[in-house]
Amino acid sequence: RVWIPDSVEVWRVAEITRGYKEGDTILHLCLEDGSALAYPIEFQLPPLCNPDCLSGANDLVALSYLHEPAVLHSLRRRFLEANVIYTYCGVILVAINPYKSLPIYEEEVIYAYSGREIGDMDPHIFALAEEAYKQMVRFGKKQSLIISGESGAGKTASAKYAMRYFTTIGGCLGDSRMEEKVLASSPIMEAFGNAKTTRNDNSSRFGKYIEIGFSQAHVTGATIKTYLLEKSRVTFQAKSERNYHIFYQLCASATLHELQGLGLRGAESFHYTSQGQCSATQSNNDAADLDSTRHAFSLLGVPEANQLELFSILAAILHLGNIVIRGRDRRGDGCFVEVGLFCTLLGVEASQVTHWLCHRKLVTAGETYLKPLSRQQALESRDALAKYMYGQVFRWMVSRVNRPPPQLSATHRFEMLELNSFEQFCINYANEKLQQLFNQVGVTQMSWVFIDFCDNQPCIELIEGRLGILDLLNEECKMPQGSDGSWAQKLYQTHLDCSHFQKPKRSMDAFVVCHFAGKVEYQCDGFVEKNRDAVPEELVGLLRTSKSALLAEVFLEEGDGPMSLQSRRSSAARIAGRPSRRSLPSSQKSKKSISSQFKASLNKLMEVLSSTTAHYIRCIKPNDGKQPFVFNSRRAVEQLRACGVLETIRISASGYPSRWTYKEFLERYRALVSREELMGTDEKQICSLVLERLLQVRVLLRGCSCSTRVSLADAFPMCGCPVVYMNGLARMLRRTRAAVVLQKTLRMVLARRSYLCMRQAAITIQAFARG
């Protein structure tokens, strides 16, 4: 039986009905429906099917034939027939979103996986979390869970389940409510950082990794690091999409007594929440979600008064979007605005806000000019202010979530990375770096073994190298008249000869990057503006003059130290007035572009992950209709290709992904050799003996004297079972036999001791009776 391509199911099964000889151009097949097919052989023979007994295996590396149709068929069969959503693919755990609540995450399931080896029970995110936790506790090594997948695949839910496992198994040190506090960050981060998209009702619109602190194997706290919040969503949403959840939560709770003074109404009444024409979703209860958000803030120590001030800022952003801006004449020169409740809620002067929304300050060599803005420019200035305000609120909110308890002094940490897009370009750039990380860990450290794999370093160089895409983008942003079209032309002039860069035939302002997962076309429109992330400093200065202490704290620039309210106001007043060139803040002169910030944070993230033992979770979205247990093969295979699962499996099968030092290997597998054999002093020779004599596996021991590691192939040549699993099975059987001997001997000792005690008591009683 073989797999042949299919337009609907991607691959379908057929049976060869006539013998094939080398050189034949036609393969005679019989399809499942009984019809005959003459299959033309162009370049290679179709892939072979696995035996039925292997179909639906827990670990796809155990398949006799490991290729795309085999992986897709096994995942589909497990998902549809057994309703199993987790499957191992070598070093990767594939998680398929069931779009249905399953009873597999309760506390009893957590304790069932606690202390078990990763192959003892069915694949589960708890098994992967237990493996990471065990390695951290036993060996003191940093661990990381890298969770990736497209929007709606279940990354956020997977991160929450992993956090629940760690807080349940790790317990809490000195604070009985620490578990609740660690998990309290989830509703807050989702309210401020998640939104409804066409693919997902609860899509994370920022990147984050969560660091859980441990001391003596107990959870002591958690911190969250974020990057690349999609601020453009604050002012614009596509049809059927929503702004961030927190805005709709406030609008749905407008009748609450404490929110009466904010001027809130239904979400359809505000420009910033009505553009997507989707004020409500089936999976969100906005009023109830606000209660969860406020409860989480209270658990993290944010006072009720601060929460209400924060809600005032968010309401002000909504009113900012409803500000009316009218042009003064037909030519579009000049405009005037009506600021409404915006200034009242923020406690700033309405006349100053009106003035700086309609004017821009230009500083030349010796003079300062005021330039009146057109209506369109004023609208852009308004939206830029709204995005800046929300970005500062988000940053402040994360800092409050991260405020550590006094006892936090972690000795071990977990990092869990969750990916989502600000611009698809940035997220694909991040995916390239993560794939390169896997290549370095899984392949390139074995310099003595040649493995053919897809090296994506040229693509990374195209993006981040000298005169790469990011370099040219930053250069264009520095130009006074820089535009997306001009940047596109520079890309064409510089990179048309690059094999990973292409110019689309039809679109003029677009480019194609050949990522490791496939070609992606990017529209240049909006790149320059989003990379600049410019906001009028005069308007920011006005916000810092507010009488609200929380507002002044929120609008401090990142990295600024404590500053008295009076000095902050005087500094802001100089900016909002008519300052000389020297009075411009240094942050305005040296502000980094968004791409530069993202590149720096991504490089730091790669350094952190490189210092850990990584565990990969690939989340798959089975269908676009969010229907429970419906599997669209074409959508699934697209994601398997895009997230590198198929390439990763191929690399794992070709290489030696399991590596220990000789000391580590002996500590774990010394039970597999006799006492006499352990008397030898050559650790390398004992390791070789364990693998070659007892298990008869493919083993790589470097011949040079400086070799310090034993490297294991991923599967046996004959049966395809993972070497680590077989080692663990042999070790378990040997330890079981030893345990039986120990138990037998101990039971004999206890029984004899009890017998002798009873015998002595009987003799004593008989002696007294006879006497």
Residue pairs with C-beta under 8 A, 6 or more apart in sequence:
1 13
1 14
1 15
1 16
1 48
1 49
2 13
2 14
2 15
2 16
2 27
2 29
2 45
2 46
2 47
2 48
2 49
3 11
3 12
3 13
3 14
3 46
3 47
3 48
3 49
3 67
3 69
3 70
3 73
4 11
4 12
4 14
4 29
4 37
4 39
4 46
5 11
6 12
8 633
8 634
9 633
9 634
10 69
10 72
10 633
10 634
10 637
11 68
11 69
11 72
11 73
11 633
12 31
12 32
13 31
13 32
13 49
14 29
14 30
14 31
14 32
14 37
14 39
14 46
15 29
15 30
16 27
16 28
16 29
17 28
17 29
17 30
17 36
18 28
20 27
20 45
24 41
25 40
25 41
26 38
26 39
26 40
26 41
27 38
27 39
27 40
27 41
27 45
27 46
28 36
28 37
28 38
28 39
29 36
29 37
29 38
29 39
30 36
30 37
31 37
39 46
47 65
47 67
47 68
47 69
47 70
48 65
49 65
49 69
49 70
50 63
50 64
50 65
50 70
50 74
51 64
54 62
54 63
54 64
54 720
55 73
55 74
55 77
56 74
56 77
56 78
56 81
56 82
57 63
57 74
58 87
58 88
58 122
58 123
59 87
59 88
59 89
59 90
59 119
59 123
59 722
59 725
60 66
60 70
60 71
60 74
60 75
60 87
60 88
60 89
60 90
60 649
61 88
61 89
61 90
61 649
61 652
61 653
61 714
61 715
61 720
61 722
62 715
62 720
62 721
62 722
63 70
63 71
63 74
63 720
64 720
66 649
66 650
66 653
68 637
68 640
68 641
68 646
71 89
71 640
71 645
71 646
71 649
72 633
72 636
72 637
72 640
74 87
75 87
75 94
75 96
75 620
75 636
76 631
76 633
76 636
78 84
78 87
79 85
79 96
79 98
79 622
79 629
79 631
80 629
80 631
83 98
83 102
83 629
84 122
84 123
85 95
85 96
85 97
85 98
85 102
86 93
86 94
86 95
86 96
86 122
86 123
86 124
86 125
87 93
87 94
87 96
87 123
88 94
88 123
89 618
89 645
89 648
89 649
90 648
90 649
90 652
90 653
90 657
90 714
90 722
91 442
91 615
91 616
91 648
91 652
91 657
92 616
92 617
92 618
92 645
92 648
92 649
93 123
93 125
93 127
93 128
93 615
93 616
93 617
93 618
94 618
94 620
94 645
95 125
95 149
95 153
95 154
95 158
95 617
95 618
95 619
95 620
96 619
96 620
96 622
96 631
96 636
97 152
97 153
97 154
97 157
97 619
97 620
97 621
97 622
98 622
98 628
98 629
99 622
99 623
99 626
99 627
99 628
99 629
100 628
100 629
104 124
105 126
105 161
105 164
107 168
109 124
109 126
110 126
110 164
110 165
110 168
110 169
111 168
111 169
112 121
113 121
113 124
113 126
113 127
113 129
113 130
113 165
114 130
114 169
115 130
115 134
116 127
116 130
117 728
117 732
118 127
118 128
118 130
118 131
119 722
119 725
119 728
119 729
121 127
125 158
125 161
125 162
125 165
125 617
126 161
126 165
128 145
128 162
128 615
128 617
129 145
129 162
129 165
129 166
130 165
130 169
131 615
132 143
132 144
132 145
132 414
132 613
132 615
133 143
133 165
133 166
133 169
133 170
135 141
135 143
135 613
136 142
136 143
136 214
136 412
136 414
137 217
137 412
139 664
140 412
141 612
141 613
142 412
142 413
142 414
142 415
142 611
142 612
142 613
143 414
143 415
143 612
143 613
143 614
143 615
144 414
144 415
144 416
144 417
144 608
144 609
144 612
144 613
144 614
144 615
145 159
145 162
145 414
145 415
145 416
145 417
145 614
145 615
145 617
146 416
146 417
146 434
146 609
146 614
146 615
146 616
146 617
147 155
147 158
147 159
147 162
147 416
147 417
147 418
147 419
147 617
147 619
148 155
148 417
148 419
148 431
148 434
148 616
148 617
148 618
148 619
148 643
149 155
149 419
149 618
149 619
149 620
149 621
149 639
149 643
150 199
150 621
150 639
150 642
151 197
151 199
151 200
151 203
151 420
151 421
151 621
152 197
152 199
152 200
152 203
152 621
152 626
153 619
153 620
153 621
153 639
154 619
154 621
155 204
155 418
155 419
155 420
155 619
156 190
156 194
156 202
156 204
156 418
158 617
158 619
159 210
159 416
159 418
160 183
160 186
162 416
163 182
163 183
163 186
163 210
163 212
163 222
163 416
164 183
166 212
166 219
166 414
167 178
167 179
167 182
167 183
167 212
167 219
168 179
170 212
170 214
170 217
170 218
170 219
171 179
171 217
171 218
171 219
172 178
172 179
172 218
172 219
172 220
173 215
173 216
173 218
173 219
173 220
173 407
174 407
175 181
175 405
175 407
177 299
178 219
178 220
178 221
178 405
179 219
180 299
181 221
181 299
181 300
181 405
182 212
182 219
182 221
182 222
184 295
184 296
184 299
184 300
185 210
185 222
185 224
185 296
185 300
185 401
186 296
187 289
187 292
187 293
187 295
187 296
188 293
188 296
188 297
188 300
188 397
188 401
189 208
189 224
189 398
189 401
190 202
190 204
190 245
191 244
191 245
191 246
191 249
191 289
191 290
191 293
192 244
192 245
192 246
192 393
192 394
192 397
193 204
193 205
193 206
193 208
193 226
193 229
193 244
193 394
194 202
194 203
194 204
194 205
194 244
194 245
195 203
195 205
195 233
195 237
195 241
195 242
195 243
195 244
195 245
196 202
196 203
196 241
196 242
196 245
196 276
196 278
196 281
196 284
197 203
197 241
198 238
198 240
198 241
199 621
199 624
201 281
201 282
201 283
201 284
201 626
202 245
202 283
202 284
203 420
204 418
204 420
205 229
205 230
205 233
205 244
205 420
205 421
205 422
206 226
206 227
206 228
206 229
206 230
206 394
206 420
206 422
207 226
207 227
207 228
207 417
207 418
207 419
207 420
207 422
207 427
207 430
208 224
208 225
208 226
208 227
208 417
208 418
209 224
209 225
209 415
209 416
209 417
209 418
209 605
209 608
210 222
210 223
210 224
210 414
210 415
210 416
210 418
211 222
211 223
211 224
211 225
211 413
211 414
211 415
212 219
212 221
212 222
212 413
212 414
212 416
213 219
213 220
213 221
213 222
213 223
213 408
213 409
213 410
213 412
213 413
214 220
214 410
214 411
214 412
214 413
214 414
215 409
215 410
215 411
215 412
216 411
220 405
220 407
220 408
220 409
220 410
221 404
221 405
221 408
221 410
223 402
223 404
224 398
224 401
224 402
226 394
226 398
227 597
227 598
227 601
227 602
228 422
228 426
228 594
228 598
228 601
229 391
229 394
229 422
230 421
230 422
231 387
231 388
231 390
231 391
231 533
232 387
232 526
232 530
233 241
233 243
233 244
234 243
234 244
234 272
234 317
234 386
234 387
234 390
235 272
235 321
235 383
235 386
235 387
236 275
236 383
237 243
237 275
237 276
237 278
238 276
239 276
239 277
239 278
240 276
240 277
240 278
241 276
241 278
242 248
242 273
242 276
242 278
242 279
242 281
243 272
243 273
243 276
244 390
245 284
245 286
245 289
246 293
246 314
247 267
247 270
247 272
247 273
247 314
247 317
247 318
248 267
248 273
248 279
248 280
248 284
248 286
249 286
249 287
249 289
249 290
249 293
250 259
250 262
250 264
250 290
250 311
250 314
250 315
250 318
251 264
251 265
251 266
251 267
251 269
251 270
251 273
251 279
251 286
251 318
252 267
252 286
252 287
252 290
253 259
253 264
253 286
253 287
253 290
254 262
254 264
254 265
254 266
258 308
259 308
259 311
262 311
262 312
262 315
262 345
263 315
263 319
263 341
263 345
264 315
264 318
266 279
267 273
267 274
267 279
268 274
268 279
269 322
270 318
270 319
270 321
270 322
271 321
271 322
272 317
272 318
272 320
272 321
272 386
273 279
273 318
280 286
294 307
297 307
297 400
298 304
300 400
300 401
300 403
301 403
302 400
306 550
309 548
309 550
309 551
310 393
310 397
310 550
310 554
312 345
312 346
312 548
313 345
313 346
313 389
313 393
313 551
313 554
314 390
314 393
315 341
315 345
316 341
316 342
316 345
316 346
316 389
317 386
317 389
317 390
319 340
319 341
319 342
319 345
320 342
320 382
320 385
320 386
320 389
321 382
321 383
321 386
322 340
323 337
323 338
323 339
323 340
323 342
323 357
323 382
324 337
324 338
325 335
325 336
325 337
325 357
325 375
325 378
325 379
325 382
326 335
326 336
326 337
326 375
327 333
327 334
327 335
327 374
327 375
328 334
328 335
328 336
332 374
332 375
332 376
333 372
333 374
334 358
334 372
334 373
334 374
335 358
335 372
335 373
335 374
335 375
335 378
336 354
336 358
337 353
337 354
337 357
337 358
337 378
339 350
339 353
339 354
339 357
342 353
343 349
343 350
343 353
346 543
346 546
346 548
346 551
347 546
347 547
347 548
347 551
348 542
348 543
348 545
348 546
349 542
349 545
352 542
352 576
353 539
353 542
356 536
356 538
356 539
356 542
356 576
357 373
357 378
357 381
357 382
357 385
357 539
358 372
358 373
358 378
359 370
359 371
359 372
359 373
360 370
360 371
360 373
360 377
360 381
360 536
361 368
361 369
361 370
361 371
361 538
361 578
362 368
362 369
362 370
362 371
363 369
363 581
363 584
368 578
368 579
368 580
368 581
373 381
381 536
381 539
384 534
384 535
384 536
385 535
385 536
385 539
385 540
387 533
387 535
388 535
388 540
389 543
389 555
392 554
392 555
393 554
395 558
396 553
396 554
415 608
415 609
415 612
417 605
417 609
419 427
419 430
419 431
419 434
420 427
421 427
422 594
422 598
423 527
423 530
424 520
424 522
425 469
425 513
425 522
425 527
426 595
426 598
428 513
428 515
428 520
429 460
429 463
429 464
429 598
429 602
430 602
431 515
431 517
431 643
431 644
432 456
432 459
432 460
432 463
432 515
432 516
433 460
433 602
433 606
434 609
435 456
435 516
435 644
435 647
436 456
436 457
436 460
437 606
437 609
437 610
437 614
438 614
438 616
438 644
438 648
438 651
439 453
439 455
439 456
439 651
440 610
441 610
441 614
442 648
442 651
442 652
442 655
442 657
443 451
443 453
443 651
443 655
445 659
446 655
446 656
446 711
448 700
448 702
449 655
449 656
449 700
451 651
451 654
451 655
452 654
453 647
453 650
453 651
453 654
454 516
454 647
456 515
456 516
458 498
458 499
458 500
459 500
459 513
459 514
459 515
459 516
461 468
462 468
462 469
462 495
462 498
462 500
462 501
462 513
463 469
463 470
463 513
464 470
464 599
465 471
467 494
469 491
469 495
469 511
469 513
470 595
470 596
470 599
472 487
472 490
472 491
472 494
473 487
473 527
473 528
473 531
473 593
473 595
474 531
474 593
474 595
474 596
475 490
476 482
476 483
476 486
476 487
476 490
476 528
477 528
477 531
477 532
477 593
479 486
482 528
483 528
484 509
484 524
484 525
484 526
484 527
484 528
485 508
485 509
485 524
487 524
487 527
487 528
488 508
488 509
488 510
488 511
488 524
491 501
491 511
492 503
492 511
495 501
496 503
499 514
500 513
500 514
501 511
501 512
501 513
501 514
502 511
502 512
502 514
502 519
503 510
503 511
503 512
504 510
504 511
504 512
504 521
507 521
507 523
509 523
509 524
509 525
510 521
510 522
510 523
510 524
511 521
511 522
511 524
512 519
512 520
512 521
512 522
513 519
513 520
513 522
516 644
516 647
517 641
517 642
517 643
517 644
518 641
518 642
530 594
531 593
531 594
531 595
532 593
532 594
533 593
533 594
537 575
537 584
537 585
537 588
538 575
538 576
540 555
540 572
540 575
541 571
541 572
541 573
541 574
541 575
541 576
542 572
542 576
543 551
543 555
543 572
544 552
544 555
544 568
544 569
544 571
544 572
545 569
545 572
545 573
545 576
546 552
549 565
552 565
552 568
556 563
556 568
557 587
571 585
574 583
575 583
575 584
575 585
592 600
616 648
618 639
618 640
618 643
618 645
620 636
620 639
620 640
621 635
621 639
622 629
622 630
622 631
622 632
622 635
622 636
623 630
623 631
623 632
623 635
624 632
624 635
640 646
652 714
653 714
653 715
655 713
655 714
656 700
656 711
656 712
656 713
656 714
657 712
657 714
658 711
658 712
658 714
658 723
658 724
659 709
659 710
659 711
659 712
660 668
660 709
660 710
661 708
661 709
661 710
662 683
662 684
662 686
662 687
662 708
662 709
662 710
663 683
665 687
665 690
665 710
666 683
666 686
666 687
668 731
669 690
669 727
669 731
670 678
671 731
671 734
671 735
671 738
672 690
672 694
672 695
672 727
672 730
672 731
672 734
673 686
673 689
673 690
673 694
677 686
677 689
678 686
680 686
684 701
684 707
684 710
687 701
687 710
688 699
688 701
691 697
691 699
691 710
691 712
692 699
694 730
695 723
695 726
695 727
695 730
697 712
697 713
697 716
697 723
697 726
698 712
698 713
698 716
698 717
698 723
699 710
699 711
699 712
699 713
700 710
700 711
700 712
700 713
701 707
701 710
702 709
712 723
712 724
712 727
713 723
714 722
714 723
715 721
715 722
715 723
716 723
716 726
